Amino acid sequence: MDYVFPLLAAVLWGANIVITKMASGLISPNEISFLRWFIATLVLTPFVMKPLILHAAMVRNNLGKTFILGGLGGVIFQCLAYYAAAYTSAMNMGIIQALMPLMAIILASIIFRTLPGMYAIAGAVISLAGVLIVISGGHISQLISQGLNIGDGMMLLGAFAMAVYNVLLKRWHIEIPLSVSLYLQAVAACIVLLPVYILSDKHTLTLATSGMVLYSSIGASVLAPLAWMAGSRRLGPSRVSLFFNLIPVFTAIMAALFLSEKFTW
């Protein structure tokens, strides 16, 4: 039963990549990024007020750190993903995102001066080879001569931002409840994105785009992180992290079903 939580999180995040692709051209990346975190903040507010007050001193001491985390995960990664969706497929986005653990391993090795184990190295090599094959369309020589597709490049930068996020999260050991940390990061993302949202062009929300915003706000920004946290609490961070590799699998299945994207070798 404990495995249901990280499995649910992987499904919700995989679906969000498909939603991100669907939203391309219908609503601007700046709009959906801000509205996503604004609504998530509103939803979380009544549930975190009590622990927020109880841990007020710790919150004040860690405001700068949570602001940086919110900028990395809620602004840089999410905005790059929304922009990338106009140039690459949902399948590619999901598979490139799976490169984040490899980047985190390399960064952690440099920062903490520790060597990864043989299994971690083997997994990293396989992940890297898989991503290279995907972003080159099976022709790595063309990738070397022509360079990256701009959308794939944006997703790689987004994955790197999330790798930095995870390494900092491990290094800082912020001693506040995870739900409060999530809330503060959502607030930080809103603050950073608000000026961009005000200055950018607005689209009239339709039934379809409203549904996409709501899913991104509640499904991907509230339910998925809470399910992941619940799984981490029950199974431990190391075991639950393995479920992250299922995100591109669920993304590929849903992209084939809902976006008519084709599976290729």
C-alpha positions in Angstrom: 0.0 0.0 0.0 2.9 2.4 0.8 4.0 2.1 -2.9 0.8 3.7 -4.0 2.0 7.2 -2.9 5.1 7.6 -5.1 3.4 5.7 -7.9 0.5 8.2 -7.8 3.0 11.1 -7.8 4.8 9.7 -10.8 1.5 9.4 -12.7 0.4 12.9 -11.8 3.8 14.4 -12.8 3.8 12.4 -16.0 0.3 13.7 -16.9 1.5 17.2 -16.2 4.1 16.9 -18.9 1.3 16.0 -21.3 -0.8 18.9 -20.1 2.2 21.2 -20.6 2.4 20.1 -24.2 -1.3 20.6 -24.7 -1.2 24.1 -23.2 1.5 25.2 -25.8 -0.1 27.9 -28.0 -3.3 28.1 -26.0 -1.9 30.0 -23.0 1.4 31.7 -22.6 4.1 30.1 -20.4 4.2 33.2 -18.2 0.5 33.0 -17.6 0.2 29.3 -16.7 3.3 29.5 -14.6 2.0 32.3 -12.4 -1.6 31.1 -12.2 -0.4 27.6 -11.4 1.5 28.7 -8.3 -1.0 31.4 -7.3 -3.9 28.8 -7.2 -1.6 26.3 -5.4 -0.9 28.9 -2.8 -4.6 29.6 -2.2 -5.3 25.9 -1.9 -2.5 25.3 0.6 -3.0 28.4 2.8 -5.7 27.1 5.1 -3.8 23.8 5.7 -0.4 25.3 6.5 -1.4 28.3 8.7 -1.1 26.4 12.0 2.3 24.7 11.3 3.5 28.0 9.8 2.8 29.8 13.1 4.2 27.0 15.2 7.5 27.0 13.3 7.6 30.8 12.7 11.2 31.1 14.0 12.5 28.3 11.8 10.6 29.8 8.8 12.2 33.2 9.3 15.7 31.6 9.5 15.2 29.7 6.3 13.3 32.3 4.1 16.2 32.9 1.9 16.8 29.2 1.2 13.1 28.4 0.5 13.0 31.5 -1.8 16.0 30.1 -3.8 14.4 26.6 -3.9 11.1 28.1 -5.1 13.0 30.0 -7.8 14.8 26.9 -9.1 11.8 24.5 -9.0 8.8 26.7 -9.4 10.2 29.3 -11.8 13.2 28.2 -13.8 12.3 24.5 -14.2 8.5 25.1 -14.8 8.9 28.1 -17.1 11.5 26.3 -19.2 9.2 23.3 -19.5 6.3 25.4 -20.7 8.5 27.2 -23.3 10.1 23.9 -24.4 6.7 22.4 -25.1 6.4 24.6 -28.2 9.5 23.0 -29.8 9.7 19.3 -28.7 7.4 16.4 -27.9 6.0 15.3 -24.5 7.9 12.0 -24.8 11.2 13.9 -25.2 10.4 16.2 -22.3 9.7 13.2 -20.0 12.8 11.3 -21.0 15.1 14.3 -20.7 13.6 15.2 -17.3 14.7 11.7 -16.2 18.3 12.8 -16.6 17.9 15.0 -13.5 19.1 12.2 -11.1 22.3 11.8 -13.1 22.9 15.5 -12.9 22.2 15.5 -9.1 24.7 12.6 -8.7 27.5 14.5 -10.5 26.7 17.8 -8.6 26.5 16.0 -5.2 29.9 14.2 -6.0 31.5 17.6 -6.6 30.0 19.4 -3.7 30.1 16.7 -1.1 33.4 15.2 -2.5 32.1 11.7 -2.5 32.3 9.1 -5.3 29.1 7.5 -6.4 28.8 3.7 -6.2 29.2 1.3 -9.2 25.4 0.8 -9.5 24.9 4.6 -9.6 27.6 5.0 -12.2 26.1 2.2 -14.4 22.6 3.7 -14.1 23.9 7.1 -14.9 25.7 5.9 -18.1 22.5 4.1 -19.3 20.4 7.2 -18.6 22.8 9.4 -20.5 23.0 7.0 -23.4 19.2 6.9 -23.6 18.8 10.7 -23.5 21.5 11.1 -26.2 19.7 8.6 -28.5 16.3 10.3 -27.9 17.4 14.0 -28.4 19.5 13.0 -31.5 16.6 10.9 -33.0 18.9 7.9 -33.1 21.6 9.8 -35.0 24.2 11.0 -32.6 26.5 12.3 -35.4 23.8 14.7 -36.4 23.5 15.9 -32.8 27.2 16.7 -32.8 27.1 18.5 -36.2 23.7 20.3 -35.9 23.4 20.9 -32.2 20.4 20.5 -29.9 16.7 21.2 -30.7 15.9 24.4 -28.8 13.1 22.6 -26.8 15.3 19.7 -25.8 18.0 22.3 -24.8 15.5 24.1 -22.6 14.4 20.8 -20.9 18.1 20.0 -20.2 18.5 23.4 -18.5 15.3 22.8 -16.6 16.5 19.3 -15.5 19.8 20.9 -14.3 17.9 23.5 -12.3 16.0 20.6 -10.6 19.3 18.8 -10.0 20.6 21.9 -8.2 17.3 22.1 -6.3 17.7 18.5 -5.0 21.4 18.9 -4.1 20.6 22.1 -2.1 17.7 20.5 -0.4 20.0 17.7 0.8 22.8 20.1 1.8 20.6 22.6 3.7 18.5 20.2 5.8 15.7 22.7 6.3 14.1 21.8 9.6 10.5 22.8 8.8 7.5 20.6 7.9 7.5 19.6 4.2 4.0 21.0 3.6 5.2 24.4 4.9 8.3 24.3 2.8 6.2 23.5 -0.3 3.9 26.5 0.6 6.8 28.9 1.0 8.3 27.8 -2.3 4.9 28.3 -4.0 4.7 31.8 -2.5 8.3 32.6 -3.7 7.4 31.4 -7.2 4.4 33.7 -7.2 6.5 36.7 -6.1 9.1 36.2 -8.8 6.5 35.5 -11.6 4.0 38.3 -10.7 5.9 41.2 -12.5 6.3 39.0 -15.6 2.7 38.0 -15.5 1.5 41.6 -15.2 3.7 42.8 -18.1 3.0 39.8 -20.5 0.1 39.5 -22.9 -3.0 37.8 -21.5 -5.2 35.1 -23.1 -8.9 34.7 -22.3 -9.2 31.5 -20.3 -11.4 28.9 -22.0 -12.9 25.7 -20.4 -9.9 23.8 -21.8 -7.2 26.1 -20.6 -8.9 26.6 -17.2 -8.8 22.8 -16.7 -5.1 22.7 -17.7 -4.3 25.5 -15.1 -6.3 23.8 -12.4 -4.6 20.4 -13.0 -1.2 22.0 -13.0 -2.1 23.9 -9.8 -3.7 21.1 -7.8 -2.7 17.8 -9.4 1.0 18.6 -10.1 1.7 21.3 -7.6 -0.2 20.1 -4.5 -1.3 16.4 -4.7 1.8 15.1 -6.5 4.4 16.6 -4.0 2.2 15.6 -1.0 2.0 12.0 -2.3 5.7 12.0 -2.9 6.4 13.2 0.6 4.0 10.6 2.0 5.9 7.9 0.1 9.2 9.2 1.2 8.1 9.2 4.9 6.9 5.5 4.6 9.6 4.1 2.3 12.6 6.3 2.8 14.1 8.8 0.3 16.4 6.2 -1.4 13.7 3.7 -2.2 11.1 6.3 -3.2 13.5 8.0 -5.6 13.4 5.0 -7.8 9.9 5.8 -8.8 11.1 9.0 -10.4 12.2 6.8 -13.3 8.6 5.9 -14.0 7.6 9.5 -15.0 8.9 9.2 -18.6 7.2 5.8 -18.9 3.8 7.2 -17.9 4.5 10.3 -20.0 5.2 8.3 -23.1 2.0 6.1 -22.6 -0.2 9.2 -22.1 1.5 11.1 -24.9 0.7 8.2 -27.3 -2.9 8.0 -26.1 -3.8 11.7 -25.9 -1.4 13.5 -28.2 -1.0 10.7 -30.9 2.8 10.8 -30.4 4.4 7.7 -31.9 6.7 5.3 -30.2 10.0 4.8 -32.1 13.1 2.7 -31.4 
